[in-house]
Amino acid sequence: QVQLAESGGGLVQAGGSMRLSCATSGSGFSIDAAGWYRQAPGKQRELVASITRGGNTNYADSVKGRFQISRDDVANTVYLQMNGLKPEETGVYFCNADLRRYGIRYSGYWGQGTQVTVSS
């Protein structure tokens, strides 16, 4: 059974940095397009950054210049480097991805989420 798994969350002080990882498991599966979402307490889940299979990226205005999404297709992993973190960016960060296996695309996989807490 294929899964997405996030890692790298934790506690960081305001202004600090953190890198999140999202990896896929399952024989023959690779990550196609992917995105990182954030859900703050009591708020809706929002898109933070996304990356296409070809490496084109898109960012929420609030994180432009501070966050960077990247991918390692050998490791089947997508990363989110977060710099200059702010307390209001506390929340659960989720990875969402379309996967590909033997030329067939499977859409809409979600990871279990990883908690990021930014202290003031």
DRENDRENTOR-575298 format. One record per residue: residue number from 1; residue in three letters; chain; z, y, x of N, C-alpha, C in turn. Coordinates in steps of 0.05 Angstrom, whole numbers. Layout:
k->NUM&r->ALA&c->A&n.c3->Z&n.c2->Y&n.c1->X&ca.c3->Z&ca.c2->Y&ca.c1->X&c.c3->Z&c.c2->Y&c.c1->X;
...
This chain:
k->1&r->GLN&c->A&n.c3->0&n.c2->-24&n.c1->17&ca.c3->0&ca.c2->0&ca.c1->0&c.c3->0&c.c2->25&c.c1->18;
k->2&r->VAL&c->A&n.c3->-19&n.c2->43&n.c1->13&ca.c3->-21&ca.c2->67&ca.c1->29&c.c3->0&c.c2->87&c.c1->21;
k->3&r->GLN&c->A&n.c3->11&n.c2->101&n.c1->41&ca.c3->31&ca.c2->122&ca.c1->36&c.c3->27&c.c2->145&c.c1->54;
k->4&r->LEU&c->A&n.c3->37&n.c2->168&n.c1->45&ca.c3->40&ca.c2->192&ca.c1->62&c.c3->69&c.c2->195&c.c1->68;
k->5&r->ALA&c->A&n.c3->75&n.c2->202&n.c1->93&ca.c3->103&ca.c2->206&ca.c1->100&c.c3->106&c.c2->232&c.c1->116;
k->6&r->GLU&c->A&n.c3->123&n.c2->250&n.c1->106&ca.c3->128&ca.c2->275&ca.c1->121&c.c3->153&c.c2->271&c.c1->139;
k->7&r->SER&c->A&n.c3->153&n.c2->286&n.c1->160&ca.c3->177&ca.c2->287&ca.c1->178&c.c3->178&c.c2->314&c.c1->191;
k->8&r->GLY&c->A&n.c3->201&n.c2->319&n.c1->203&ca.c3->204&ca.c2->343&ca.c1->218&c.c3->221&c.c2->365&c.c1->205;
k->9&r->GLY&c->A&n.c3->230&n.c2->361&n.c1->181&ca.c3->246&ca.c2->381&ca.c1->168&c.c3->274&c.c2->382&c.c1->180;
k->10&r->GLY&c->A&n.c3->290&n.c2->401&n.c1->170&ca.c3->317&ca.c2->404&ca.c1->179&c.c3->327&c.c2->432&c.c1->175;
k->11&r->LEU&c->A&n.c3->347&n.c2->440&n.c1->191&ca.c3->359&ca.c2->466&ca.c1->189&c.c3->351&c.c2->483&c.c1->213;
k->12&r->VAL&c->A&n.c3->343&n.c2->508&n.c1->208&ca.c3->335&ca.c2->526&ca.c1->229&c.c3->345&c.c2->554&c.c1->222;
k->13&r->GLN&c->A&n.c3->350&n.c2->570&n.c1->241&ca.c3->358&ca.c2->597&ca.c1->237&c.c3->334&c.c2->615&c.c1->231;
k->14&r->ALA&c->A&n.c3->339&n.c2->636&n.c1->216&ca.c3->317&ca.c2->655&ca.c1->210&c.c3->304&c.c2->664&c.c1->236;
k->15&r->GLY&c->A&n.c3->278&n.c2->665&n.c1->236&ca.c3->263&ca.c2->673&ca.c1->260&c.c3->255&c.c2->649&c.c1->277;
k->16&r->GLY&c->A&n.c3->266&n.c2->626&n.c1->271&ca.c3->261&ca.c2->602&ca.c1->287&c.c3->235&c.c2->589&c.c1->279;
k->17&r->SER&c->A&n.c3->230&n.c2->566&n.c1->293&ca.c3->205&ca.c2->551&ca.c1->289&c.c3->211&c.c2->522&c.c1->282;
k->18&r->MET&c->A&n.c3->192&n.c2->510&n.c1->269&ca.c3->195&ca.c2->482&ca.c1->262&c.c3->166&c.c2->471&c.c1->258;
k->19&r->ARG&c->A&n.c3->163&n.c2->445&n.c1->265&ca.c3->137&ca.c2->432&ca.c1->261&c.c3->141&c.c2->408&c.c1->242;
k->20&r->LEU&c->A&n.c3->125&n.c2->408&n.c1->222&ca.c3->125&ca.c2->386&ca.c1->203&c.c3->101&c.c2->368&c.c1->209;
k->21&r->SER&c->A&n.c3->105&n.c2->342&n.c1->203&ca.c3->83&ca.c2->323&ca.c1->207&c.c3->79&c.c2->307&c.c1->181;
k->22&r->CYS&c->A&n.c3->54&n.c2->300&n.c1->176&ca.c3->47&ca.c2->284&ca.c1->153&c.c3->28&c.c2->262&c.c1->162;
k->23&r->ALA&c->A&n.c3->37&n.c2->237&n.c1->160&ca.c3->21&ca.c2->215&ca.c1->170&c.c3->16&c.c2->195&c.c1->148;
k->24&r->THR&c->A&n.c3->-7&n.c2->183&n.c1->150&ca.c3->-14&ca.c2->163&ca.c1->130&c.c3->-11&c.c2->134&c.c1->142;
k->25&r->SER&c->A&n.c3->-4&n.c2->116&n.c1->125&ca.c3->-2&ca.c2->88&ca.c1->133&c.c3->-21&c.c2->72&c.c1->116;
k->26&r->GLY&c->A&n.c3->-25&n.c2->48&n.c1->123&ca.c3->-44&ca.c2->32&ca.c1->108&c.c3->-70&c.c2->27&c.c1->124;
k->27&r->SER&c->A&n.c3->-77&n.c2->2&n.c1->126&ca.c3->-99&ca.c2->-5&ca.c1->143&c.c3->-125&c.c2->7&c.c1->134;
k->28&r->GLY&c->A&n.c3->-139&n.c2->20&n.c1->152&ca.c3->-165&ca.c2->31&ca.c1->147&c.c3->-166&c.c2->58&c.c1->134;
k->29&r->PHE&c->A&n.c3->-143&n.c2->69&n.c1->127&ca.c3->-142&ca.c2->95&ca.c1->113&c.c3->-141&c.c2->118&c.c1->134;
k->30&r->SER&c->A&n.c3->-155&n.c2->140&n.c1->127&ca.c3->-153&ca.c2->164&ca.c1->143&c.c3->-150&c.c2->188&c.c1->124;
k->31&r->ILE&c->A&n.c3->-140&n.c2->210&n.c1->135&ca.c3->-135&ca.c2->233&ca.c1->119&c.c3->-161&c.c2->249&c.c1->117;
k->32&r->ASP&c->A&n.c3->-169&n.c2->257&n.c1->93&ca.c3->-193&ca.c2->273&ca.c1->89&c.c3->-184&c.c2->302&c.c1->89;
k->33&r->ALA&c->A&n.c3->-183&n.c2->315&n.c1->66&ca.c3->-171&ca.c2->342&ca.c1->64&c.c3->-141&c.c2->339&c.c1->59;
k->34&r->ALA&c->A&n.c3->-126&n.c2->359&n.c1->67&ca.c3->-97&ca.c2->358&ca.c1->63&c.c3->-86&c.c2->386&c.c1->60;
k->35&r->GLY&c->A&n.c3->-62&n.c2->386&n.c1->48&ca.c3->-49&ca.c2->412&ca.c1->44&c.c3->-19&c.c2->408&c.c1->46;
k->36&r->TRP&c->A&n.c3->-5&n.c2->430&n.c1->53&ca.c3->24&ca.c2->431&ca.c1->53&c.c3->32&c.c2->449&c.c1->30;
k->37&r->TYR&c->A&n.c3->52&n.c2->439&n.c1->14&ca.c3->62&ca.c2->454&ca.c1->-8&c.c3->92&c.c2->458&c.c1->-4;
k->38&r->ARG&c->A&n.c3->103&n.c2->479&n.c1->-16&ca.c3->131&ca.c2->485&ca.c1->-14&c.c3->142&c.c2->488&c.c1->-42;
k->39&r->GLN&c->A&n.c3->166&n.c2->477&n.c1->-47&ca.c3->179&ca.c2->480&ca.c1->-72&c.c3->207&c.c2->490&c.c1->-67;
k->40&r->ALA&c->A&n.c3->212&n.c2->515&n.c1->-73&ca.c3->239&ca.c2->527&ca.c1->-70&c.c3->256&c.c2->520&c.c1->-94;
k->41&r->PRO&c->A&n.c3->282&n.c2->520&n.c1->-91&ca.c3->300&ca.c2->514&ca.c1->-114&c.c3->293&c.c2->531&c.c1->-138;
k->42&r->GLY&c->A&n.c3->289&n.c2->518&n.c1->-161&ca.c3->284&ca.c2->532&ca.c1->-186&c.c3->256&c.c2->544&c.c1->-188;
k->43&r->LYS&c->A&n.c3->238&n.c2->539&n.c1->-169&ca.c3->212&ca.c2->550&ca.c1->-170&c.c3->190&c.c2->529&c.c1->-171;
k->44&r->GLN&c->A&n.c3->166&n.c2->537&n.c1->-177&ca.c3->144&ca.c2->519&ca.c1->-178&c.c3->134&c.c2->513&c.c1->-150;
k->45&r->ARG&c->A&n.c3->122&n.c2->490&n.c1->-147&ca.c3->110&ca.c2->482&ca.c1->-122&c.c3->86&c.c2->500&c.c1->-116;
k->46&r->GLU&c->A&n.c3->84&n.c2->510&n.c1->-91&ca.c3->63&ca.c2->528&ca.c1->-84&c.c3->49&c.c2->519&c.c1->-59;
k->47&r->LEU&c->A&n.c3->23&n.c2->524&n.c1->-57&ca.c3->8&ca.c2->517&ca.c1->-34&c.c3->14&c.c2->536&c.c1->-11;
k->48&r->VAL&c->A&n.c3->20&n.c2->525&n.c1->12&ca.c3->26&ca.c2->540&ca.c1->36&c.c3->2&c.c2->542&c.c1->54;
k->49&r->ALA&c->A&n.c3->-11&n.c2->519&n.c1->59&ca.c3->-34&ca.c2->518&ca.c1->77&c.c3->-50&c.c2->493&c.c1->71;
k->50&r->SER&c->A&n.c3->-76&n.c2->494&n.c1->77&ca.c3->-93&ca.c2->471&ca.c1->73&c.c3->-113&c.c2->469&c.c1->95;
k->51&r->ILE&c->A&n.c3->-124&n.c2->445&n.c1->98&ca.c3->-144&ca.c2->440&ca.c1->119&c.c3->-164&c.c2->420&c.c1->109;
k->52&r->THR&c->A&n.c3->-190&n.c2->425&n.c1->114&ca.c3->-211&ca.c2->407&ca.c1->105&c.c3->-215&c.c2->385&c.c1->127;
k->53&r->ARG&c->A&n.c3->-232&n.c2->367&n.c1->120&ca.c3->-239&ca.c2->346&ca.c1->139&c.c3->-252&c.c2->357&c.c1->164;
k->54&r->GLY&c->A&n.c3->-267&n.c2->379&n.c1->160&ca.c3->-280&ca.c2->391&ca.c1->183&c.c3->-263&c.c2->411&c.c1->198;
k->55&r->GLY&c->A&n.c3->-238&n.c2->415&n.c1->189&ca.c3->-220&ca.c2->432&ca.c1->204&c.c3->-218&c.c2->460&c.c1->194;
k->56&r->ASN&c->A&n.c3->-231&n.c2->467&n.c1->172&ca.c3->-229&ca.c2->494&ca.c1->161&c.c3->-201&c.c2->497&c.c1->148;
k->57&r->THR&c->A&n.c3->-189&n.c2->519&n.c1->152&ca.c3->-161&ca.c2->523&ca.c1->143&c.c3->-159&c.c2->546&c.c1->123;
k->58&r->ASN&c->A&n.c3->-138&n.c2->545&n.c1->107&ca.c3->-132&ca.c2->566&ca.c1->88&c.c3->-102&c.c2->569&c.c1->86;
k->59&r->TYR&c->A&n.c3->-92&n.c2->594&n.c1->83&ca.c3->-64&ca.c2->599&ca.c1->83&c.c3->-56&c.c2->617&c.c1->60;
k->60&r->ALA&c->A&n.c3->-32&n.c2->613&n.c1->50&ca.c3->-20&ca.c2->633&ca.c1->32&c.c3->-16&c.c2->659&c.c1->47;
k->61&r->ASP&c->A&n.c3->-20&n.c2->681&n.c1->33&ca.c3->-18&ca.c2->707&ca.c1->46&c.c3->9&c.c2->710&c.c1->60;
k->62&r->SER&c->A&n.c3->30&n.c2->699&n.c1->48&ca.c3->57&ca.c2->703&ca.c1->58&c.c3->62&c.c2->690&c.c1->85;
k->63&r->VAL&c->A&n.c3->45&n.c2->671&n.c1->93&ca.c3->50&ca.c2->656&ca.c1->118&c.c3->28&c.c2->662&c.c1->139;
k->64&r->LYS&c->A&n.c3->8&n.c2->677&n.c1->132&ca.c3->-14&ca.c2->682&ca.c1->151&c.c3->-3&c.c2->695&c.c1->176;
k->65&r->GLY&c->A&n.c3->-12&n.c2->685&n.c1->198&ca.c3->-3&ca.c2->695&ca.c1->224&c.c3->22&c.c2->682&c.c1->235;
k->66&r->ARG&c->A&n.c3->36&n.c2->667&n.c1->218&ca.c3->61&ca.c2->654&ca.c1->226&c.c3->59&c.c2->624&c.c1->225;
k->67&r->PHE&c->A&n.c3->45&n.c2->613&n.c1->206&ca.c3->42&ca.c2->584&ca.c1->203&c.c3->14&c.c2->575&c.c1->213;
k->68&r->GLN&c->A&n.c3->13&n.c2->551&n.c1->223&ca.c3->-13&ca.c2->540&ca.c1->230&c.c3->-14&c.c2->511&c.c1->222;
k->69&r->ILE&c->A&n.c3->-35&n.c2->504&n.c1->207&ca.c3->-40&ca.c2->476&ca.c1->200&c.c3->-61&c.c2->464&c.c1->218;
k->70&r->SER&c->A&n.c3->-57&n.c2->440&n.c1->226&ca.c3->-75&ca.c2->427&ca.c1->244&c.c3->-76&c.c2->397&c.c1->238;
k->71&r->ARG&c->A&n.c3->-95&n.c2->383&n.c1->251&ca.c3->-97&ca.c2->355&ca.c1->246&c.c3->-104&c.c2->339&c.c1->271;
k->72&r->ASP&c->A&n.c3->-95&n.c2->314&n.c1->272&ca.c3->-102&ca.c2->296&ca.c1->294&c.c3->-114&c.c2->272&c.c1->280;
k->73&r->ASP&c->A&n.c3->-140&n.c2->269&n.c1->281&ca.c3->-153&ca.c2->248&ca.c1->266&c.c3->-149&c.c2->221&c.c1->280;
k->74&r->VAL&c->A&n.c3->-143&n.c2->220&n.c1->305&ca.c3->-137&ca.c2->195&ca.c1->319&c.c3->-110&c.c2->184&c.c1->309;
k->75&r->ALA&c->A&n.c3->-91&n.c2->202&n.c1->306&ca.c3->-65&ca.c2->194&ca.c1->296&c.c3->-62&c.c2->194&c.c1->266;
k->76&r->ASN&c->A&n.c3->-84&n.c2->202&n.c1->252&ca.c3->-83&ca.c2->204&ca.c1->222&c.c3->-59&c.c2->220&c.c1->213;
k->77&r->THR&c->A&n.c3->-56&n.c2->244&n.c1->226&ca.c3->-33&ca.c2->261&ca.c1->220&c.c3->-42&c.c2->290&c.c1->217;
k->78&r->VAL&c->A&n.c3->-28&n.c2->303&n.c1->198&ca.c3->-32&ca.c2->332&ca.c1->195&c.c3->-6&c.c2->346&c.c1->201;
k->79&r->TYR&c->A&n.c3->-7&n.c2->368&n.c1->214&ca.c3->17&ca.c2->383&ca.c1->223&c.c3->18&c.c2->410&c.c1->210;
k->80&r->LEU&c->A&n.c3->42&n.c2->420&n.c1->207&ca.c3->47&ca.c2->448&ca.c1->199&c.c3->66&c.c2->460&c.c1->219;
k->81&r->GLN&c->A&n.c3->56&n.c2->478&n.c1->236&ca.c3->73&ca.c2->492&ca.c1->254&c.c3->82&c.c2->518&c.c1->241;
k->82&r->MET&c->A&n.c3->108&n.c2->521&n.c1->238&ca.c3->119&ca.c2->544&ca.c1->224&c.c3->135&c.c2->561&c.c1->244;
k->83&r->ASN&c->A&n.c3->128&n.c2->586&n.c1->247&ca.c3->142&ca.c2->605&ca.c1->265&c.c3->152&c.c2->628&c.c1->249;
k->84&r->GLY&c->A&n.c3->172&n.c2->641&n.c1->259&ca.c3->183&ca.c2->664&ca.c1->245&c.c3->193&c.c2->658&c.c1->218;
k->85&r->LEU&c->A&n.c3->207&n.c2->636&n.c1->215&ca.c3->215&ca.c2->627&ca.c1->188&c.c3->235&c.c2->646&c.c1->176;
k->86&r->LYS&c->A&n.c3->234&n.c2->648&n.c1->149&ca.c3->250&ca.c2->666&ca.c1->134&c.c3->268&c.c2->650&c.c1->115;
k->87&r->PRO&c->A&n.c3->292&n.c2->660&n.c1->108&ca.c3->309&ca.c2->645&ca.c1->90&c.c3->296&c.c2->639&c.c1->63;
k->88&r->GLU&c->A&n.c3->279&n.c2->656&n.c1->53&ca.c3->265&ca.c2->651&ca.c1->28&c.c3->244&c.c2->629&c.c1->29;
k->89&r->GLU&c->A&n.c3->239&n.c2->619&n.c1->53&ca.c3->221&ca.c2->596&ca.c1->57&c.c3->235&c.c2->570&c.c1->56;
k->90&r->THR&c->A&n.c3->261&n.c2->570&n.c1->50&ca.c3->276&ca.c2->546&ca.c1->46&c.c3->265&c.c2->531&c.c1->22;
k->91&r->GLY&c->A&n.c3->263&n.c2->505&n.c1->25&ca.c3->254&ca.c2->488&ca.c1->3&c.c3->245&c.c2->461&c.c1->13;
k->92&r->VAL&c->A&n.c3->234&n.c2->446&n.c1->-6&ca.c3->223&ca.c2->420&ca.c1->1&c.c3->193&c.c2->423&c.c1->6;
k->93&r->TYR&c->A&n.c3->185&n.c2->414&n.c1->29&ca.c3->157&ca.c2->416&ca.c1->36&c.c3->143&c.c2->389&c.c1->32;
k->94&r->PHE&c->A&n.c3->121&n.c2->390&n.c1->17&ca.c3->107&ca.c2->365&ca.c1->10&c.c3->79&c.c2->366&c.c1->23;
k->95&r->CYS&c->A&n.c3->70&n.c2->343&n.c1->31&ca.c3->43&ca.c2->339&ca.c1->40&c.c3->27&c.c2->327&c.c1->18;
k->96&r->ASN&c->A&n.c3->3&n.c2->337&n.c1->14&ca.c3->-16&ca.c2->326&ca.c1->-6&c.c3->-42&c.c2->321&c.c1->8;
k->97&r->ALA&c->A&n.c3->-54&n.c2->298&n.c1->4&ca.c3->-79&ca.c2->292&ca.c1->18&c.c3->-97&c.c2->275&c.c1->2;
k->98&r->ASP&c->A&n.c3->-123&n.c2->279&n.c1->7&ca.c3->-143&ca.c2->260&ca.c1->-2&c.c3->-148&c.c2->241&c.c1->22;
k->99&r->LEU&c->A&n.c3->-149&n.c2->216&n.c1->15&ca.c3->-152&ca.c2->196&ca.c1->36&c.c3->-180&c.c2->184&c.c1->35;
k->100&r->ARG&c->A&n.c3->-189&n.c2->172&n.c1->57&ca.c3->-215&ca.c2->159&ca.c1->58&c.c3->-213&c.c2->132&c.c1->71;
k->101&r->ARG&c->A&n.c3->-226&n.c2->113&n.c1->59&ca.c3->-226&ca.c2->86&ca.c1->70&c.c3->-253&c.c2->73&c.c1->65;
k->102&r->TYR&c->A&n.c3->-266&n.c2->66&n.c1->86&ca.c3->-293&ca.c2->53&ca.c1->85&c.c3->-312&c.c2->70&c.c1->68;
k->103&r->GLY&c->A&n.c3->-310&n.c2->96&n.c1->72&ca.c3->-329&ca.c2->114&ca.c1->59&c.c3->-322&c.c2->122&c.c1->30;
k->104&r->ILE&c->A&n.c3->-300&n.c2->111&n.c1->20&ca.c3->-292&ca.c2->118&ca.c1->-7&c.c3->-268&c.c2->137&c.c1->-6;
k->105&r->ARG&c->A&n.c3->-269&n.c2->158&n.c1->-22&ca.c3->-248&ca.c2->178&ca.c1->-22&c.c3->-229&c.c2->173&c.c1->-45;
k->106&r->TYR&c->A&n.c3->-203&n.c2->175&n.c1->-38&ca.c3->-182&ca.c2->171&ca.c1->-57&c.c3->-166&c.c2->197&c.c1->-57;
k->107&r->SER&c->A&n.c3->-164&n.c2->209&n.c1->-81&ca.c3->-153&ca.c2->236&ca.c1->-83&c.c3->-124&c.c2->236&c.c1->-92;
k->108&r->GLY&c->A&n.c3->-110&n.c2->258&n.c1->-83&ca.c3->-84&ca.c2->265&ca.c1->-94&c.c3->-60&c.c2->249&c.c1->-86;
k->109&r->TYR&c->A&n.c3->-58&n.c2->241&n.c1->-61&ca.c3->-33&ca.c2->228&ca.c1->-52&c.c3->-13&c.c2->249&c.c1->-44;
k->110&r->TRP&c->A&n.c3->12&n.c2->243&n.c1->-51&ca.c3->35&ca.c2->261&ca.c1->-44&c.c3->55&c.c2->245&c.c1->-27;
k->111&r->GLY&c->A&n.c3->66&n.c2->260&n.c1->-8&ca.c3->89&ca.c2->249&ca.c1->6&c.c3->114&c.c2->253&c.c1->-9;
k->112&r->GLN&c->A&n.c3->136&n.c2->243&n.c1->2&ca.c3->162&ca.c2->245&ca.c1->-12&c.c3->175&c.c2->272&c.c1->-8;
k->113&r->GLY&c->A&n.c3->165&n.c2->288&n.c1->11&ca.c3->177&ca.c2->314&ca.c1->16&c.c3->197&c.c2->313&c.c1->38;
k->114&r->THR&c->A&n.c3->199&n.c2->336&n.c1->52&ca.c3->219&ca.c2->339&ca.c1->73&c.c3->233&c.c2->366&c.c1->69;
k->115&r->GLN&c->A&n.c3->259&n.c2->367&n.c1->71&ca.c3->275&ca.c2->391&ca.c1->66&c.c3->274&c.c2->409&c.c1->90;
k->116&r->VAL&c->A&n.c3->268&n.c2->434&n.c1->85&ca.c3->270&ca.c2->455&ca.c1->106&c.c3->289&c.c2->476&c.c1->96;
k->117&r->THR&c->A&n.c3->310&n.c2->481&n.c1->112&ca.c3->330&ca.c2->500&ca.c1->106&c.c3->331&c.c2->522&c.c1->127;
k->118&r->VAL&c->A&n.c3->327&n.c2->547&n.c1->119&ca.c3->327&ca.c2->569&ca.c1->138&c.c3->352&c.c2->585&c.c1->133;
k->119&r->SER&c->A&n.c3->369&n.c2->586&n.c1->152&ca.c3->394&ca.c2->601&ca.c1->149&c.c3->391&c.c2->630&c.c1->158;
k->120&r->SER&c->A&n.c3->405&n.c2->647&n.c1->145&ca.c3->403&ca.c2->676&ca.c1->151&c.c3->424&c.c2->684&c.c1->173;
